């Protein structure tokens, strides 16, 4: 049975507090198996017979909206896709090592031309981006708190939903749980 990771937006931020036990319960209620959570920021691993990750994401969104009372945008990736994200090397090694932060945005679909143009306009002296399929890598030369860039800015300018994770978190997730 295929193994997936659901990256949930709006979990344990902005006043929306959800226990990991509750998330596991909700995923189990959908018939998913081998349900695990990884850190308390909305990363849920599970197995499901479906091979349609977009349909799984929509099903999870409906379930969580009904259970929690608010929208939880969901981005589902297979274990192989997570391994690819974890091993992708955006930017040069020297830039990655010198960065204050390196994050990855998970998107529902690849960026179109207009969104890529809007993303290019967000580049600054401290913020740089690389697009790779349904992910956008963000390199911040300093601390994230020094940047004017954020998930909210990304969504407003590109007019799409996303959720960001530190690349180190994704690497640890892939190494520990997806073998």
N, CA and C atoms as a LAMMPS dump frame, in Angstrom:
ITEM: TIMESTEP
0
ITEM: NUMBER OF ATOMS
537
ITEM: BOX BOUNDS ff ff ff
-5.0000000000000000e+02 5.0000000000000000e+02
-5.0000000000000000e+02 5.0000000000000000e+02
-5.0000000000000000e+02 5.0000000000000000e+02
ITEM: ATOMS id mol type element x y z
1 1 1 N 0.853 -1.178 0
2 1 2 C 0 0 0
3 1 3 C 0.898 1.241 0
4 2 1 N 0.585 2.225 -0.821
5 2 2 C 1.428 3.427 -0.895
6 2 3 C 1.494 4.184 0.437
7 3 1 N 2.666 4.767 0.688
8 3 2 C 2.921 5.563 1.896
9 3 3 C 2.964 7.039 1.49
10 4 1 N 2.334 7.88 2.294
11 4 2 C 2.21 9.303 1.99
12 4 3 C 2.585 10.157 3.199
13 5 1 N 2.835 11.431 2.895
14 5 2 C 2.947 12.458 3.931
15 5 3 C 1.966 13.559 3.553
16 6 1 N 1.149 13.949 4.518
17 6 2 C 0.26 15.1 4.34
18 6 3 C 0.872 16.261 5.112
19 7 1 N 1.113 17.353 4.403
20 7 2 C 1.581 18.584 5.019
21 7 3 C 0.357 19.479 5.176
22 8 1 N 0.018 19.765 6.418
23 8 2 C -1.2 20.506 6.724
24 8 3 C -0.854 21.959 7.038
25 9 1 N -1.61 22.856 6.451
26 9 2 C -1.431 24.281 6.709
27 9 3 C -2.386 24.687 7.822
28 10 1 N -1.962 25.594 8.672
29 10 2 C -2.795 26.149 9.749
30 10 3 C -3.002 25.175 10.905
31 11 1 N -2.002 24.376 11.177
32 11 2 C -2.056 23.495 12.345
33 11 3 C -1.082 24.042 13.383
34 12 1 N -1.614 24.341 14.552
35 12 2 C -0.846 24.859 15.687
36 12 3 C -0.152 26.191 15.395
37 13 1 N -0.843 27.018 14.591
38 13 2 C -0.442 28.406 14.366
39 13 3 C -1.713 29.249 14.325
40 14 1 N -1.587 30.51 14.604
41 14 2 C -2.722 31.421 14.483
42 14 3 C -3.92 31.064 15.339
43 15 1 N -3.677 30.48 16.504
44 15 2 C -4.783 30.15 17.395
45 15 3 C -5.475 28.831 17.114
46 16 1 N -5.049 28.115 16.092
47 16 2 C -5.63 26.807 15.763
48 16 3 C -4.764 25.712 16.38
49 17 1 N -5.122 25.275 17.56
50 17 2 C -4.354 24.251 18.255
51 17 3 C -5.026 22.9 18.103
52 18 1 N -4.266 21.942 17.635
53 18 2 C -4.767 20.586 17.431
54 18 3 C -3.714 19.622 17.964
55 19 1 N -4.14 18.666 18.759
56 19 2 C -3.178 17.683 19.26
57 19 3 C -2.835 16.696 18.149
58 20 1 N -1.665 16.128 18.256
59 20 2 C -1.258 15.123 17.273
60 20 3 C -2.121 13.872 17.424
61 21 1 N -2.575 13.591 18.628
62 21 2 C -3.478 12.453 18.839
63 21 3 C -4.779 12.673 18.073
64 22 1 N -5.289 13.899 18.069
65 22 2 C -6.522 14.202 17.331
66 22 3 C -6.292 14.046 15.827
67 23 1 N -5.155 14.509 15.337
68 23 2 C -4.864 14.339 13.904
69 23 3 C -4.798 12.858 13.54
70 24 1 N -4.121 12.072 14.363
71 24 2 C -4.045 10.626 14.092
72 24 3 C -5.439 10.003 14.096
73 25 1 N -6.269 10.431 15.029
74 25 2 C -7.649 9.929 15.109
75 25 3 C -8.415 10.257 13.826
76 26 1 N -8.309 11.489 13.353
77 26 2 C -9.028 11.902 12.145
78 26 3 C -8.548 11.129 10.92
79 27 1 N -7.249 10.91 10.81
80 27 2 C -6.723 10.146 9.672
81 27 3 C -7.166 8.687 9.759
82 28 1 N -7.197 8.146 10.961
83 28 2 C -7.687 6.782 11.144
84 28 3 C -9.156 6.659 10.787
85 29 1 N -9.928 7.705 11.089
86 29 2 C -11.365 7.698 10.778
87 29 3 C -11.613 7.654 9.271
88 30 1 N -10.632 8.08 8.498
89 30 2 C -10.765 8.028 7.033
90 30 3 C -10.335 6.677 6.476
91 31 1 N -9.935 5.767 7.365
92 31 2 C -9.54 4.435 6.932
93 31 3 C -8.067 4.319 6.571
94 32 1 N -7.292 5.372 6.841
95 32 2 C -5.864 5.308 6.562
96 32 3 C -5.191 4.464 7.636
97 33 1 N -4.105 3.831 7.283
98 33 2 C -3.391 2.964 8.217
99 33 3 C -1.975 3.48 8.44
100 34 1 N -1.291 2.88 9.424
101 34 2 C 0.093 3.25 9.751
102 34 3 C 0.234 4.757 9.955
103 35 1 N -0.74 5.363 10.633
104 35 2 C -0.773 6.818 10.809
105 35 3 C 0.222 7.232 11.895
106 36 1 N 1.086 8.185 11.551
107 36 2 C 2.059 8.754 12.473
108 36 3 C 2.084 10.261 12.256
109 37 1 N 2.473 10.986 13.292
110 37 2 C 2.708 12.415 13.122
111 37 3 C 4.189 12.681 13.355
112 38 1 N 4.661 13.757 12.756
113 38 2 C 6.066 14.135 12.891
114 38 3 C 6.124 15.594 13.295
115 39 1 N 6.618 15.868 14.461
116 39 2 C 6.608 17.159 15.143
117 39 3 C 5.206 17.765 15.095
118 40 1 N 4.961 18.7 15.954
119 40 2 C 3.591 19.206 16.137
120 40 3 C 3.255 20.362 15.204
121 41 1 N 3.6 20.206 13.928
122 41 2 C 3.312 21.3 12.991
123 41 3 C 2.529 20.84 11.77
124 42 1 N 1.838 19.715 11.904
125 42 2 C 0.961 19.301 10.818
126 42 3 C 1.623 18.469 9.743
127 43 1 N 2.435 17.523 10.147
128 43 2 C 3.037 16.565 9.213
129 43 3 C 2.515 15.188 9.601
130 44 1 N 1.717 14.578 8.714
131 44 2 C 1.09 13.3 9.042
132 44 3 C 1.487 12.269 7.992
133 45 1 N 2.046 11.169 8.443
134 45 2 C 2.404 10.055 7.574
135 45 3 C 1.292 9.03 7.653
136 46 1 N 0.986 8.403 6.512
137 46 2 C -0.086 7.416 6.497
138 46 3 C 0.032 6.544 5.258
139 47 1 N -0.659 5.432 5.295
140 47 2 C -0.763 4.547 4.142
141 47 3 C -2.211 4.535 3.682
142 48 1 N -2.397 4.475 2.362
143 48 2 C -3.75 4.454 1.785
144 48 3 C -3.688 3.71 0.463
145 49 1 N -4.767 3.003 0.106
146 49 2 C -4.746 2.257 -1.148
147 49 3 C -4.791 3.15 -2.392
148 50 1 N -5.286 4.364 -2.252
149 50 2 C -5.409 5.274 -3.395
150 50 3 C -4.036 5.662 -3.941
151 51 1 N -3.964 5.883 -5.226
152 51 2 C -2.732 6.372 -5.85
153 51 3 C -2.915 7.801 -6.358
154 52 1 N -4.014 8.435 -5.95
155 52 2 C -4.332 9.791 -6.384
156 52 3 C -4.101 10.748 -5.215
157 53 1 N -2.924 11.35 -5.169
158 53 2 C -2.576 12.196 -4.024
159 53 3 C -3.44 13.457 -3.956
160 54 1 N -3.871 13.983 -5.089
161 54 2 C -4.739 15.162 -5.071
162 54 3 C -6.107 14.817 -4.473
163 55 1 N -6.645 13.663 -4.841
164 55 2 C -7.923 13.231 -4.266
165 55 3 C -7.784 12.977 -2.766
166 56 1 N -6.647 12.421 -2.354
167 56 2 C -6.409 12.217 -0.925
168 56 3 C -6.372 13.555 -0.193
169 57 1 N -5.702 14.536 -0.77
170 57 2 C -5.607 15.857 -0.144
171 57 3 C -6.994 16.461 0.033
172 58 1 N -7.837 16.376 -0.991
173 58 2 C -9.181 16.953 -0.904
174 58 3 C -10.017 16.217 0.15
175 59 1 N -9.868 14.906 0.22
176 59 2 C -10.594 14.118 1.22
177 59 3 C -10.17 14.507 2.636
178 60 1 N -8.878 14.677 2.839
179 60 2 C -8.36 15.089 4.148
180 60 3 C -8.868 16.477 4.5
181 61 1 N -8.846 17.388 3.536
182 61 2 C -9.346 18.748 3.78
183 61 3 C -10.807 18.735 4.23
184 62 1 N -11.634 17.945 3.556
185 62 2 C -13.055 17.861 3.923
186 62 3 C -13.221 17.306 5.343
187 63 1 N -12.502 16.238 5.648
188 63 2 C -12.588 15.609 6.974
189 63 3 C -12.147 16.563 8.066
190 64 1 N -11.015 17.235 7.859
191 64 2 C -10.498 18.126 8.89
192 64 3 C -11.363 19.373 9.036
193 65 1 N -11.924 19.857 7.95
194 65 2 C -12.824 21.01 8.047
195 65 3 C -14.05 20.644 8.883
196 66 1 N -14.605 19.471 8.63
197 66 2 C -15.772 19.019 9.39
198 66 3 C -15.422 18.801 10.865
199 67 1 N -14.253 18.252 11.139
200 67 2 C -13.868 17.928 12.509
201 67 3 C -13.369 19.133 13.294
202 68 1 N -12.656 20.034 12.629
203 68 2 C -12.009 21.141 13.331
204 68 3 C -12.743 22.469 13.188
205 69 1 N -13.578 22.573 12.16
206 69 2 C -14.358 23.787 11.98
207 69 3 C -13.67 24.895 11.214
208 70 1 N -12.562 24.613 10.595
209 70 2 C -11.879 25.599 9.761
210 70 3 C -11.122 24.884 8.644
211 71 1 N -10.785 25.663 7.601
212 71 2 C -10.074 25.086 6.454
213 71 3 C -8.649 24.711 6.834
214 72 1 N -8.243 23.527 6.407
215 72 2 C -6.877 23.064 6.583
216 72 3 C -6.383 22.648 5.201
217 73 1 N -5.705 23.559 4.523
218 73 2 C -5.179 23.215 3.199
219 73 3 C -4.147 22.115 3.366
220 74 1 N -4.238 21.13 2.491
221 74 2 C -3.454 19.913 2.628
222 74 3 C -2.687 19.633 1.344
223 75 1 N -1.43 19.25 1.508
224 75 2 C -0.552 18.954 0.379
225 75 3 C 0.038 17.572 0.612
226 76 1 N -0.306 16.627 -0.254
227 76 2 C 0.079 15.227 -0.064
228 76 3 C 1.192 14.861 -1.04
229 77 1 N 2.199 14.161 -0.507
230 77 2 C 3.302 13.667 -1.32
231 77 3 C 3.536 12.196 -0.981
232 78 1 N 3.992 11.454 -1.978
233 78 2 C 4.368 10.057 -1.747
234 78 3 C 5.713 10.022 -1.031
235 79 1 N 6.052 8.855 -0.503
236 79 2 C 7.351 8.716 0.144
237 79 3 C 8.489 8.983 -0.847
238 80 1 N 8.33 8.55 -2.093
239 80 2 C 9.363 8.801 -3.107
240 80 3 C 9.496 10.289 -3.411
241 81 1 N 8.379 10.998 -3.446
242 81 2 C 8.431 12.449 -3.685
243 81 3 C 9.117 13.164 -2.526
244 82 1 N 8.872 12.73 -1.301
245 82 2 C 9.534 13.342 -0.147
246 82 3 C 11.032 13.07 -0.192
247 83 1 N 11.411 11.864 -0.565
248 83 2 C 12.836 11.558 -0.701
249 83 3 C 13.485 12.474 -1.74
250 84 1 N 12.788 12.731 -2.839
251 84 2 C 13.316 13.622 -3.878
252 84 3 C 13.438 15.055 -3.37
253 85 1 N 12.457 15.518 -2.618
254 85 2 C 12.523 16.871 -2.045
255 85 3 C 13.702 16.963 -1.081
256 86 1 N 13.87 15.929 -0.255
257 86 2 C 14.93 15.925 0.753
258 86 3 C 16.323 15.899 0.138
259 87 1 N 16.46 15.288 -1.018
260 87 2 C 17.793 15.165 -1.632
261 87 3 C 18.066 16.213 -2.703
262 88 1 N 17.033 16.959 -3.1
263 88 2 C 17.236 18.016 -4.099
264 88 3 C 18.178 19.068 -3.508
265 89 1 N 19.087 19.561 -4.314
266 89 2 C 20.077 20.526 -3.837
267 89 3 C 19.872 21.877 -4.514
268 90 1 N 18.919 22.663 -4.011
269 90 2 C 18.731 23.99 -4.582
270 90 3 C 19.901 24.889 -4.176
271 91 1 N 20.295 25.765 -5.046
272 91 2 C 21.367 26.708 -4.758
273 91 3 C 22.705 25.967 -4.601
274 92 1 N 23.77 26.69 -4.526
275 92 2 C 25.084 26.057 -4.378
276 92 3 C 25.267 25.601 -2.936
277 93 1 N 26.19 24.674 -2.725
278 93 2 C 26.464 24.174 -1.377
279 93 3 C 26.909 25.317 -0.471
280 94 1 N 27.733 26.211 -0.978
281 94 2 C 28.215 27.331 -0.17
282 94 3 C 27.061 28.24 0.254
283 95 1 N 26.135 28.499 -0.647
284 95 2 C 24.982 29.352 -0.314
285 95 3 C 24.079 28.668 0.707
286 96 1 N 23.872 27.357 0.543
287 96 2 C 23.038 26.623 1.497
288 96 3 C 23.658 26.659 2.889
289 97 1 N 24.957 26.451 2.968
290 97 2 C 25.642 26.419 4.263
291 97 3 C 25.659 27.782 4.939
292 98 1 N 25.743 28.851 4.16
293 98 2 C 25.793 30.206 4.717
294 98 3 C 24.409 30.77 5.044
295 99 1 N 23.37 30.129 4.57
296 99 2 C 22.005 30.645 4.727
297 99 3 C 21.562 30.647 6.182
298 100 1 N 20.738 31.627 6.502
299 100 2 C 20.114 31.652 7.815
300 100 3 C 18.949 30.681 7.88
301 101 1 N 18.317 30.442 6.72
302 101 2 C 17.181 29.512 6.658
303 101 3 C 17.043 28.994 5.234
304 102 1 N 16.632 27.751 5.128
305 102 2 C 16.312 27.141 3.843
306 102 3 C 15.024 26.363 4.039
307 103 1 N 13.985 26.818 3.356
308 103 2 C 12.655 26.234 3.512
309 103 3 C 12.13 25.756 2.168
310 104 1 N 11.116 24.922 2.236
311 104 2 C 10.469 24.446 1.023
312 104 3 C 8.962 24.654 1.156
313 105 1 N 8.375 25.173 0.084
314 105 2 C 6.922 25.35 0.027
315 105 3 C 6.334 24.184 -0.741
316 106 1 N 5.3 23.6 -0.199
317 106 2 C 4.565 22.539 -0.884
318 106 3 C 3.336 23.159 -1.524
319 107 1 N 3.143 22.87 -2.809
320 107 2 C 2.049 23.417 -3.603
321 107 3 C 1.173 22.284 -4.114
322 108 1 N -0.048 22.602 -4.491
323 108 2 C -0.945 21.598 -5.058
324 108 3 C -0.547 21.239 -6.484
325 109 1 N 0.002 22.213 -7.211
326 109 2 C 0.402 21.968 -8.605
327 109 3 C 1.578 22.869 -8.947
328 110 1 N 2.297 22.576 -10.009
329 110 2 C 3.435 23.424 -10.396
330 110 3 C 2.979 24.853 -10.699
331 111 1 N 3.89 25.786 -10.516
332 111 2 C 3.593 27.195 -10.797
333 111 3 C 3.428 27.43 -12.286
334 112 1 N 2.456 28.239 -12.639
335 112 2 C 2.283 28.68 -14.013
336 112 3 C 3.199 29.864 -14.29
337 113 1 N 3.187 30.348 -15.503
338 113 2 C 4.066 31.437 -15.917
339 113 3 C 3.84 32.702 -15.092
340 114 1 N 2.586 33.067 -14.848
341 114 2 C 2.29 34.287 -14.093
342 114 3 C 2.794 34.164 -12.649
343 115 1 N 2.614 33.006 -12.048
344 115 2 C 3.071 32.799 -10.676
345 115 3 C 4.596 32.81 -10.61
346 116 1 N 5.252 32.234 -11.603
347 116 2 C 6.727 32.265 -11.627
348 116 3 C 7.228 33.704 -11.73
349 117 1 N 6.561 34.509 -12.531
350 117 2 C 6.938 35.917 -12.669
351 117 3 C 6.731 36.648 -11.34
352 118 1 N 5.61 36.384 -10.671
353 118 2 C 5.341 37.008 -9.369
354 118 3 C 6.374 36.571 -8.333
355 119 1 N 6.78 35.303 -8.374
356 119 2 C 7.795 34.806 -7.45
357 119 3 C 9.135 35.498 -7.709
358 120 1 N 9.511 35.639 -8.967
359 120 2 C 10.766 36.308 -9.313
360 120 3 C 10.792 37.732 -8.764
361 121 1 N 9.645 38.382 -8.736
362 121 2 C 9.559 39.752 -8.221
363 121 3 C 9.748 39.804 -6.703
364 122 1 N 9.636 38.667 -6.023
365 122 2 C 9.821 38.626 -4.57
366 122 3 C 11.285 38.472 -4.158
367 123 1 N 12.164 38.2 -5.106
368 123 2 C 13.592 38.058 -4.787
369 123 3 C 14.129 39.378 -4.265
370 124 1 N 14.957 39.286 -3.235
371 124 2 C 15.589 40.458 -2.645
372 124 3 C 17.066 40.152 -2.414
373 125 1 N 17.759 41.074 -1.761
374 125 2 C 19.163 40.832 -1.426
375 125 3 C 19.327 39.65 -0.477
376 126 1 N 18.294 39.381 0.332
377 126 2 C 18.419 38.27 1.286
378 126 3 C 17.55 37.068 0.948
379 127 1 N 16.57 37.231 0.066
380 127 2 C 15.653 36.134 -0.275
381 127 3 C 15.846 35.696 -1.712
382 128 1 N 15.988 34.384 -1.902
383 128 2 C 16.098 33.824 -3.244
384 128 3 C 15.223 32.574 -3.3
385 129 1 N 14.813 32.215 -4.509
386 129 2 C 13.881 31.107 -4.688
387 129 3 C 14.313 30.22 -5.837
388 130 1 N 13.972 28.948 -5.726
389 130 2 C 14.145 28.003 -6.82
390 130 3 C 12.883 27.163 -6.905
391 131 1 N 12.348 27.036 -8.107
392 131 2 C 11.157 26.229 -8.349
393 131 3 C 11.594 24.864 -8.852
394 132 1 N 11 23.825 -8.285
395 132 2 C 11.282 22.456 -8.733
396 132 3 C 9.978 21.663 -8.642
397 133 1 N 9.274 21.568 -9.765
398 133 2 C 8 20.836 -9.779
399 133 3 C 6.955 21.52 -8.93
400 134 1 N 6.398 20.788 -7.941
401 134 2 C 5.362 21.332 -7.059
402 134 3 C 5.949 21.887 -5.767
403 135 1 N 7.251 22.172 -5.779
404 135 2 C 7.897 22.748 -4.61
405 135 3 C 8.646 24.018 -5
406 136 1 N 8.687 24.927 -4.046
407 136 2 C 9.486 26.143 -4.194
408 136 3 C 10.428 26.182 -3
409 137 1 N 11.723 26.278 -3.282
410 137 2 C 12.728 26.38 -2.234
411 137 3 C 13.018 27.851 -1.979
412 138 1 N 13.051 28.222 -0.705
413 138 2 C 13.323 29.606 -0.303
414 138 3 C 14.591 29.632 0.526
415 139 1 N 15.572 30.36 0.039
416 139 2 C 16.812 30.564 0.763
417 139 3 C 16.789 31.977 1.325
418 140 1 N 16.921 32.083 2.639
419 140 2 C 16.996 33.372 3.317
420 140 3 C 18.421 33.488 3.854
421 141 1 N 19.158 34.494 3.383
422 141 2 C 20.563 34.653 3.773
423 141 3 C 20.71 34.959 5.258
424 142 1 N 19.691 35.559 5.858
425 142 2 C 19.735 35.917 7.276
426 142 3 C 18.653 35.125 8.007
427 143 1 N 18.285 35.574 9.168
428 143 2 C 17.178 34.924 9.885
429 143 3 C 15.864 35.235 9.171
430 144 1 N 14.926 34.316 9.232
431 144 2 C 13.629 34.524 8.593
432 144 3 C 12.948 35.779 9.131
433 145 1 N 13.137 36.076 10.397
434 145 2 C 12.494 37.25 10.997
435 145 3 C 13.03 38.561 10.414
436 146 1 N 14.182 38.533 9.765
437 146 2 C 14.744 39.724 9.111
438 146 3 C 14.145 39.946 7.728
439 147 1 N 13.456 38.963 7.202
440 147 2 C 12.924 39.011 5.843
441 147 3 C 11.514 39.59 5.825
442 148 1 N 11.175 40.222 4.724
443 148 2 C 9.796 40.678 4.529
444 148 3 C 8.957 39.579 3.884
445 149 1 N 9.6 38.481 3.49
446 149 2 C 8.904 37.369 2.852
447 149 3 C 8.253 36.488 3.911
448 150 1 N 7.086 35.93 3.577
449 150 2 C 6.38 35.004 4.458
450 150 3 C 5.427 34.163 3.62
451 151 1 N 4.839 33.159 4.251
452 151 2 C 3.832 32.342 3.582
453 151 3 C 2.666 33.218 3.12
454 152 1 N 2.262 34.176 3.962
455 152 2 C 1.146 35.061 3.608
456 152 3 C 1.493 35.915 2.384
457 153 1 N 2.702 36.445 2.335
458 153 2 C 3.14 37.238 1.179
459 153 3 C 3.143 36.361 -0.069
460 154 1 N 3.682 35.158 0.054
461 154 2 C 3.731 34.212 -1.056
462 154 3 C 2.334 33.978 -1.622
463 155 1 N 1.393 33.646 -0.746
464 155 2 C 0.032 33.331 -1.189
465 155 3 C -0.671 34.545 -1.787
466 156 1 N -0.47 35.703 -1.205
467 156 2 C -1.124 36.914 -1.703
468 156 3 C -0.59 37.284 -3.088
469 157 1 N 0.715 37.256 -3.256
470 157 2 C 1.309 37.676 -4.525
471 157 3 C 1.12 36.658 -5.635
472 158 1 N 1.216 35.363 -5.291
473 158 2 C 1.116 34.329 -6.315
474 158 3 C -0.315 33.835 -6.502
475 159 1 N -1.186 34.189 -5.559
476 159 2 C -2.601 33.801 -5.61
477 159 3 C -2.79 32.283 -5.613
478 160 1 N -1.971 31.603 -4.817
479 160 2 C -2.094 30.156 -4.632
480 160 3 C -1.834 29.822 -3.169
481 161 1 N -2.301 28.668 -2.736
482 161 2 C -2.076 28.192 -1.373
483 161 3 C -0.781 27.388 -1.327
484 162 1 N -0.137 27.455 -0.171
485 162 2 C 1.102 26.71 0.051
486 162 3 C 1.287 26.518 1.547
487 163 1 N 2.166 25.612 1.893
488 163 2 C 2.616 25.504 3.268
489 163 3 C 4.123 25.299 3.227
490 164 1 N 4.812 25.967 4.126
491 164 2 C 6.275 25.92 4.169
492 164 3 C 6.754 25.038 5.311
493 165 1 N 7.875 24.359 5.072
494 165 2 C 8.58 23.608 6.1
495 165 3 C 10.069 23.886 5.927
496 166 1 N 10.787 23.857 7.037
497 166 2 C 12.239 23.931 6.958
498 166 3 C 12.742 22.705 6.221
499 167 1 N 13.716 22.89 5.34
500 167 2 C 14.232 21.744 4.586
501 167 3 C 14.84 20.712 5.528
502 168 1 N 15.449 21.153 6.631
503 168 2 C 15.994 20.193 7.597
504 168 3 C 14.901 19.299 8.162
505 169 1 N 13.724 19.837 8.375
506 169 2 C 12.594 19.038 8.868
507 169 3 C 12.225 17.969 7.849
508 170 1 N 12.185 18.344 6.583
509 170 2 C 11.836 17.383 5.524
510 170 3 C 12.904 16.298 5.421
511 171 1 N 14.169 16.69 5.531
512 171 2 C 15.269 15.72 5.473
513 171 3 C 15.159 14.735 6.641
514 172 1 N 14.899 15.235 7.85
515 172 2 C 14.747 14.363 9.021
516 172 3 C 13.543 13.452 8.877
517 173 1 N 12.452 13.99 8.358
518 173 2 C 11.24 13.19 8.129
519 173 3 C 11.541 12.037 7.18
520 174 1 N 12.197 12.341 6.089
521 174 2 C 12.523 11.306 5.092
522 174 3 C 13.473 10.263 5.675
523 175 1 N 14.457 10.692 6.426
524 175 2 C 15.457 9.768 6.977
525 175 3 C 14.873 8.857 8.053
526 176 1 N 14.009 9.415 8.883
527 176 2 C 13.491 8.657 10.021
528 176 3 C 12.3 7.779 9.682
529 177 1 N 11.438 8.254 8.819
530 177 2 C 10.147 7.593 8.647
531 177 3 C 9.902 6.973 7.272
532 178 1 N 10.673 7.333 6.282
533 178 2 C 10.357 6.875 4.939
534 178 3 C 11.495 6.059 4.354
535 179 1 N 11.628 4.858 4.835
536 179 2 C 12.721 4.006 4.33
537 179 3 C 12.182 2.916 3.461
